[in-house]
């Protein structure tokens, strides 16, 4: 009987079950509205983080002679795969949606997006450097972890870890005491990540209410101002499949190749997230590959975007919950919250009063500058139009470059 019970529990707590159970509970939680505010898909993140915290205390347990494992390096790797696939699906869908208008809509606003992408990250980086400089308990590697977590930037996190690992290995080679720079980056990312996601998600919902924005009117003005004629592809095109999966897979594959290109001097690459966004923009812009039709139905792209978002939140949320309490301090959590809030507010003020962007372009550029995938999903739901993704797509690459460079500079120089 005990052996049978152990088998049932092991099956019920399988990796696949956990992923879909988190999604189920997360969507239920996200649907709860309080004064018109809801977590939406970010509810999935909250449940994933809570599960990560729980299994941090009980990574495994015994039933009879069978060991039920909830957390291990293999399971951590599985969540990493889920996160990577989710990111690829989401940003590729965003690129394909924005692609037909993106390159055809370059104007003075484009300069605003470029500046915002850099400014938001610079403000965050300076804030992180100040905390590391004035607080002897906050190492530069911890500050980088808090910064990349507060800005929900996986590429920045990876860049920070890369430098930290190199410094750890150099310290070991020199015979110094074992260093924990990599552990600090990981812990800081986990501590700040929760507020980093939820803070921006709530910001794009609450701010329009505070400003008493008539969203229906804003959307109407936005769509009228962004009307762009998209030319039909010349010649007769062949449709490979009814859902357009060929085009989607082509964009992802192209994006991975673009993301793998490294600039040697600064050792920078866009990675899969930035690369897939570029791949989606390119395929969406040209709309064909030779005589093969690469146009996709909006419904299909919306589905892929939402699926990618929820997989990303689950894959990143559970490890984030595990790391959350590893080196948790309230001061670190506050530092991370500041690194999320200050750049976001400064970016919004700059976009509104200096560049005179509409509220939708403003918030779209903020989600891109904050490299916040979940916040874009929330903004699309709040605005009721996915055209706000164009501002996200325009700002995101520049913010991505900035956060990777900022992470490396802070660890190496502070």
C-alpha positions, -999 to +999 in steps of 0.1 A: +000+000+000+028+024+009+046+016-024+013+022-043+008+056-024+044+066-032+039+059-069+007+079-069+024+109-052+053+107-075+030+107-105+009+136-091+040+156-084+056+150-118+073+179-135+045+181-162+018+181-135+036+209-115+039+231-146+002+229-155-010+230-119+009+263-114-007+276-146-042+265-135-040+281-100-021+312-113-048+320-138-075+316-112-056+340-089-049+364-117-086+367-125-094+382-091-102+419-095-098+445-067-112+479-077-105+471-114-069+459-108-059+424-115-027+404-117-037+387-149-010+364-162+013+376-134-008+356-111+010+326-126+043+341-116+031+346-080+021+310-077+054+298-093+074+319-068+054+305-039+060+270-051+097+278-054+098+291-018+080+259-005+103+234-022+133+254-009+123+240+025+113+205+013+133+196-018+126+159-012+107+136+012+104+099+019+073+077+015+082+042+025+113+032+006+107+058-022+122+092-023+100+119-038+122+147-052+107+182-057+140+200-065+173+190-080+197+202-106+178+182-133+145+197-123+160+232-122+173+226-157+138+215-168+124+248-156+152+266-174+141+249-207+105+259-201+116+295-195+137+296-226+110+281-248+085+306-233+107+335-240+113+324-276+076+320-282+066+354-266+092+377-281+090+361-315+052+366-315+057+402-304+082+407-333+058+391-358+029+413-347+050+445-347+071+436-378+047+448-406+046+483-391+079+485-372+104+495-399+078+515-418+070+537-388+104+551-380+100+588-371+110+612-344+094+589-318+120+563-326+147+585-312+127+588-280+125+550-277+163+547-282+170+573-255+145+558-231+160+524-235+194+537-225+182+562-198+160+537-179+189+513-176+215+540-168+193+552-139+189+517-126+227+510-130+236+542-111+212+533-083+227+499-080+262+513-080+253+537-052+238+510-030+270+489-035+292+518-028+275+531+004+264+498+019+293+475+029+270+446+032+259+449-004+286+436-027+287+447-063+277+412-074+247+413-051+238+448-065+240+434-101+217+405-091+192+430-076+194+453-106+188+425-132+161+410-110+145+444-105+145+449-143+136+413-149+165+410-174+176+374-180+204+385-204+217+410-179+215+383-152+235+359-175+261+386-182+265+393-145+269+356-137+295+353-165+317+379-150+311+366-115+321+331-125+353+344-142+363+363-110+355+334-088+377+311-109+405+337-109+403+339-071+405+301-068+434+300-092+452+326-071+448+305-040+424+329-023+395+320-002+365+306-022+345+334-036+307+336-037+302+363-064+281+340-086+259+330-056+254+366-048+243+375-083+218+346-083+204+353-049+201+391-056+182+382-088+158+360-069+152+386-042+144+414-066+126+395-093+092+393-076+088+430-071+104+436-105+076+418-123+047+427-101+058+463-097+057+470-135+026+449-140+007+470-114+023+503-126+009+499-162-026+493-147-027+517-118-011+548-135-038+552-162-064+551-133-045+577-113-043+600-144-080+592-151-071+582-187-101+574-209-085+542-224-111+539-252-103+574-264-066+569-261-068+537-281-088+554-308-063+583-311-034+559-309-048+537-338-056+568-359-021+582-354-004+549-362-022+540-394+004+527-418-003+511-451+013+477-454+020+466-490+009+432-502+038+409-512+044+408-549+038+376-569+019+345-560+028+330-526+026+295-515+011+287-481+030+259-464+007+253-435-027+268-424-014+281-391+018+297-402+040+276-381+067+276-408+070+313-405+071+312-367+098+285-366+118+304-393+117+335-372+128+316-340+156+299-359+168+332-375+165+349-341+187+322-324+214+328-351+212+366-347+213+362-309+244+341-311+265+368-329+290+382-304+307+416-305+343+405-295+355+437-278+327+439-252+318+402-255+281+411-261+254+392-278+216+397-279+210+362-268+179+342-277+155+367-263+168+397-282+176+376-312+141+361-315+126+396-312+148+407-342+139+375-361+102+381-356+105+417-367+124+407-399+101+379-409+070+400-400+083+429-421+091+410-453+061+386-449+076+360-473+106+338-477+111+334-514+077+325-527+066+311-494+039+331-475+051+340-440+020+359-429+003+346-398-032+351-385-034+375-356-053+349-335-024+324-339+001+350-329-019+361-299-021+325-288+016+319-291+023+352-273+001+342-243+014+306-242+050+319-243+043+344-215+029+318-192+057+293-198+083+320-192+066+330-159+065+294-147+100+286-159+116+317-143+093+319-113+100+286-096+138+290-095+133+326-086+113+315-055+140+290-046+166+317-047+144+343-030+152+332+005+188+320+000+203+353+011+172+373+018+175+406+037+148+433+038+174+458+028+182+439-003+144+436-011+140+474-007+171+481-028+156+459-056+123+477-053+140+511-056+159+498-087+125+489-102+106+520-092+130+549-098+140+541-134+103+534-143+091+567-129+120+587-144+114+570-178+077+578-176+083+615-168+109+618-196+086+602-221+056+623-211+071+658-206+102+657-228+092+634-258+055+641-255+046+605-261+010+593-258+001+573-227+001+540-247+034+547-264+048+559-231+038+528-212+049+506-241+083+521-241+085+517-203+078+480-205+105+477-232+130+499-212+124+477-181+127+446-204+095+434-187+079+407-207+049+402-183+042+439-181+038+441-219+013+413-217-006+432-190-005+465-210-019+448-241-048+434-220-053+468-203-052+488-236-072+462-256-048+465-285-015+447-293-002+477-313+015+490-281+040+462-287+057+484-313+070+508-287+081+479-266+099+464-296+116+497-304+129+502-269+138+467-258+170+461-279+186+493-266+177+485-230+190+450-235+224+462-247+225+487-218+217+462-190+243+437-202+270+463-203+258+478-169+260+444-152+295+438-164+308+473-155+294+473-120+309+439-110+342+447-125+346+483-113+326+489-081 
